[in-house]
Amino acid sequence: MGKASRTKQDGDRRERIAAQREAERRAAQRKRIYWTGGGVLVIVIVVIALVLVKVNGGSSTSTASNGPTGTSLTTLTKQVTDVPVSVTDQVAGGGVKTGMFVSAPTAAAVSSASSQLGSYFATVNGTPLTSGGKPEVLFMGGEYCPYCAAQRWAIVNSLARFGTFTGLKTTHSSSTDADPNTPSFTFADAKYTSDYINFTSVEEYTNIPNGSGGYTTLQTPTAAQAALGTAYDPSQSIPFIDIGNKYVQVGNLAPLTPSLLAGKTWDEVGAAMNDPSSSLGQAIIGNANYMTAGICKVIDNKSATACTPTIQKLEGDLAS
């Protein structure tokens, strides 16, 4: 998958960013030369217009997606966000290995988890992450990333237990990377409201190649967000989830992998999430349940509908 990392890495992100900046510098040089050429100006305008149409589709947030839209998207979203408690309780941990839950109160412990496990769910010791007076859940990913694609199904389901999404759209991972065209949602234009938490997402790149070995930039993390990624994810890979600076998840919690979604349509994934006998459904809901357990711990189990007895039992698996 491009320059992939262990089980989920989006690949040497810093090298990719450096390559993009170098490409932008060269493009700027070419533009200056063209402008001094005078007679080449018309060609430049035409070329730039074609590139903008091809890469951005007329919008800074457009991405390649063949997923459901309109009424079909509404139906899919409801299917994913309204998975019955009877199903989520039956799935419980979904086969997630408890060895992925680690205590990482120091930089050395975080580094150890990163090097030894690759993907992990760590209990950290940072300054509480809040927004608007509520605990904040931060997601950093990229639309091209197949591991992010797999994880978003779990994120949407988990967060829907505490609040409401609007503006969710479908996307898929890169067509040319590992696990190509993994179906998913994108948070790029989505809004989320909750009485318990705030959710912030950063979709750093689209799934559209930029012609320089990377992907078109979509959203850029703030300095504070980037610092959290550096502190708790030394490999600088995605997906990255920070739950109030109490818990941090890096990558997918096995058995969830993008290969489980190979060849699936969006509707088939949604149906699997409602089937407790499905291995794909178990993997996604298991990840969602543990994310829910982390959020419930952060909010002191204040949501009776989300923090069910089954979820509270899973809280015991999280490292102290």
C-alpha positions, 0 to 999 in steps of 0.5 A: 500500500504505497509506503505502508507501515505495519498493519496500517501505516500510511507510509513515510508521510514526512517523505511524501510531504517533502516530495510534494513541497519539492514538486510545488517549488518546481511548479512555481519555478516553471510558472515564473518562466512561463509568465516571462515567456508571454506567448506561452501564457495561453498554454499555461492557463489551459494547462492549469485549468485542465489540472484543476478540473482533473485533480479537484473536480471543481471543489477542494473537497472532491474525491473519487467515490463510486459509493451510495449517494442520495437516498441510498446513502441515507439508508446506508448511514442509518444502517451503520449508525443504528446497529441494535444494542443486541448485536453490539452486546453479542459481539462484545470484544469481537475477538480483539486481542487484549495484548493490544491494550497497553499502558504508555504514560511515558514517551519511552513506553509509547515508543516501545508500543510503536516498535513492538506492536505497530497497532495499539490502544494505549492509555496515556498520561497527557493533558486532557484534550477538550473542546467546547467544554467537552472531551474531544475525540481527534481522528487523523487519517487520509482518504487514500489509506485502506486502514483508515477506510476500514477504521471509519466504519467502526468510528462512525458506529461508535460515535453515533452512540453518543451523538449525530453525524450529518454530511457523511459521504462515501469514499474508497481508498486508493485504487493503486495502493495495497487493498485497493478501493476499500469502501468507506466514509469520509469525514471531510465535509461531515459535522458531528454533534453530541451532548457528551463529546466533540469530534474533530477529524483531519483527512489529510489527503484525498485518494487522488494521486498528485502525479508526484508519488503522493496524493492531493492535500485535503486538510492540514492538521494544526500544530497542536494536532500534529504534536499529538500525533508525534507524541503518541504515534512515533511512526507518524502513521494513520489512522490515529485516534486520540480520545481525550488524551486519555486513550490513543489508538494507532491503526486497526485492532486485529482482527480488523484489516482492510482485506476483510472488506476486499470486494465488498460493496458499501451495503454489504459492509453495512449489512455485515455490521448488523450480523453478529455471526459475520467475521467482518461485522465482528471485527468492525463492531469489536473495534467500535465497542472498544472505542466506545469503552474508551469514550465511556471511561472518559465521560464517566459512563454518563451515557446510559444508552452507549455505556451498556453493561457489556461496554463497561465490562470491556472497559476492564480490558483497557490498560490503567 
